[in-house]
């Protein structure tokens, strides 16, 4: 794997893998060459006596003899003989092999990392206590490629049932329909089939779910949506059961197709955790390991395949492998990992079986019926020849011991044998799959008493166990299992019980694994309840797969699923190539990209400067216009006509409309939920991810604050309000302005065509005057199932601290030192607005933004330091980059109610309008003096004067959220223009005066006009 610590790395001490002869030779070489030369030099220079020299050599060889006796591996072998009861005399030919005892699996550290992060999340945030209300259940989305019958559907139905029992709410999605859809509906889970084409569009608002579980490679197409904003940070668990992609990746690496490998690595990196059912598969996918691999053992796949095999092969297959009906066949199987000590372990098993072989021969039949198959290794290695040599050295006749590669049809081999012996002594972290397969095929199994094996096999009940340190017990077990050349009744009963055990093997571990993983990777908002994951609840879960739900469903496509997965992978890789081609068309070459980007940047700067200069001139003209004459107005209008630009169809259609509704969005995942009619216009919160060909507004160019990712996240869609209000005349020229969240379209609470028409009629007729129209109600919000009042709901979605944060922000905003009660939001049957779905007159909208800018500035001063440093915010139970965006979602209600605006609810389907919180019922409860325009305007001008005059060096958010203007600025600009005009006038006067004061040269004499040549010629002729 790419990072072995997250998978199951195989550690091997290379020194211990060397043979005894190699180590002894190296040791002898160590004491033969070097000491001899040093000793010769010592004798030469010191001139030691000859007798002393002989004694020294004798002492030296004496210590060498002691060293060989007590320290070299030969002595260790002697000790192991007595300790392990192994007969090493017959295995001298394998003296170059060792056991696999130093092969160790390291459990994944990924889960420990998740647990450490979860502990940090659960810590108290800042200095305030946070509360979890738990009004709604956590929601999970299960995504499948199709709904055909397979063992993975059985597993996920079982896991989903367990998750629902501990408190999760689950919704199932599939890219294709199938017969298993009835199973999901029967157990009471909603099912949605996502319509797909060549490019899967994001037709689901995945933000509604706390986590997503994607099952198998067949659902890999959904990653094209989940890798886009705003869905790329949702916790995602991807379970992979198939080896098909691993084989492809090996081919790509060997052929040098690194681009495909890198693209697949990006997909694997999107998952929070990639789950495998055993510890071998993470190794096969190591080339794409980004450090998020984890193993959750347990799958009904082995049982499913065994049932299918038994249904297809009801007759004996012994003749196919050239074995007779009277032969007693023993299969020796082992670990899927190939290590050097495996040969020695298999040789020990063969040695233990030799007395049984001899007993068969002594029965009078020289052609013994005992046959042995070693089912391990592969055809590529030299394992077959090694097995043959080991068998001959152990005095087995030729053709008695046969090697069959494990990558062949293992089920056929296991189906014809009588007994299966597990011949690997290495401790593993999950039950061996091949041993489970043998039990499912009703074969009695014999295995060493390893920890993971004896956890599921009871000795002499559903299998047989022998101590790995005493191989002679294996011989005794074999004699007990055989009666007159056949299996004993006790062995047959053990095989029958073993099948029942293997059929539901590790079900509890699978359920507990998914529950523990989700517990550690999911973080819940304060309104979401935490599932019950205590041990008592887990023990109540049934330890069996949900086989009975699939008994009546026929599997008609099971044989073609490999081909189907190959086709899906081809489609995904074609999308890789298409994306790569598009990217290559956008950029010329790697070397020219940098120069091209510089040219583009310079061009954008020039265009921005030109546009800013033109807008400033227009703004200056507008400020001068009311104070001029009609002739000046006409002159300015003619000047504006010269700067007219070509406008697109959307802008032209919106010109005559009284209303424009803006839809803020962030990322390509929101595109399917945005409208393309002239009534709506998109607002891109980021320069990247804007819709091609759409008349959307690039908000970061209008408000540079949104280029900062921190404020883009913490403000959310509220940042779009500030960007539009900033010099609004340049972008919005309609009398009314509205906003609608793309999530309202996803929840099907956006305005219908009839509702849009009725809303426009009410606006044009001014039926309700200066009003706030909204169509997303608080009492129908999924986060508010208990129909709570305004402040209770606000506390529920803000960790119980909404009122505290609101109070502190108002105190700082208005400069109040003492404590005071919050603005009254009455508890009545009427409802409030949520999700930024409302319409206001443009002038009222600017007034609301004026209030909002000061309120957000107070919130920023309250939260910024702690939130920026640690990521914690006491409006959330865990780290949350959105912090107070949920509080801002409800702010428009407080302003509209206490500024005496009428609030009208518009039914998004029918367009029926109903006024909420009528004005006469608000008397005596509104804080009109605090929210009236004159108060807010004076506060705004005070802040603008401070920003313009004092220019404070402290960090201050307010000047970055919009225009900074006060009356003094206009006077300063007018005085500056007057000074410039006066300066130009004075310069003109000075120039004229300099011209007049120039000194002119006086004439030296009178000028005498010369006589014309023609007259001179005439006078000469007369003469």
Secondary structure by P-SEA (a helix, b strand, c coil): cccccccbbbbbcccccccaaaaaaaaaaaaccaaaaaaaaaaaaccccaaaaaaaaaaaaaaaaaaaacccaaaaaaaaaaaaccccccccccccccccccccccccaaaaaaaaaaaaaacccccbbbbbcccccbbbbbbbccccccaaaaaaaaaaaaaaaabbbbbbbbcccccaaaaaaaabbbbbbbbbccccccccccccccbbbbccccccccccccccccccccbbbbbbccaaaaaaaaaaaaacaaaaaaaaaaaaaaccbbbbccaaaaaaaccccccccccccccaaaaaaaaaaaaacccccccccccccccbbbbbbbbcccccaaaaaaaaaaaaaaaaaaaaaacccccccbbbbbcccccccaaaaaaaaaaaaaccccccbbbbbcccaaaaaaaaccbbbbccccccccccaaaaaaaaabbbbbbcccaaaaacccccccbbbbbcccaaaaaaaaaaacccccccaaaaaaaaaaaaaaaccaaaaaaaaaaaaaacccccccccccccccaaaaaacccccccccccccccccccaaaaaaaaaaaaaaaaaaaaaaaaaaacccccaaaaaaaaaaaaaaaaaaaaaaaaaaaaaaaaacccccaaaaaaaaaaaaaacccccaaaaaaccccbbbbbbbccccccccccccccbbbbbccccccccccccccccccccccccaaaaaaacaaaaaaaaaccccccccccccccccaaaaaacccccaaaaaaaaaaaaaccccbbbbbcccccccccccccccaaaaaaaaccccaaaaaaaaaaaaacccbbbbccccccccbbbbccccccccaaaaaaaaaaaaaaaaaaaaacccccccccccccccccccccaaaaaaaaaaaaaaaabbbbbbbcccccbbbbcccccccccccccccccaaaaaaaaaaaaaaaaccccccccccccccccccaaaaaaaaaaaaaaaaaaaaaaaaaaaaaaabbbbbbcbbbbbbccaaaaaaaaaac
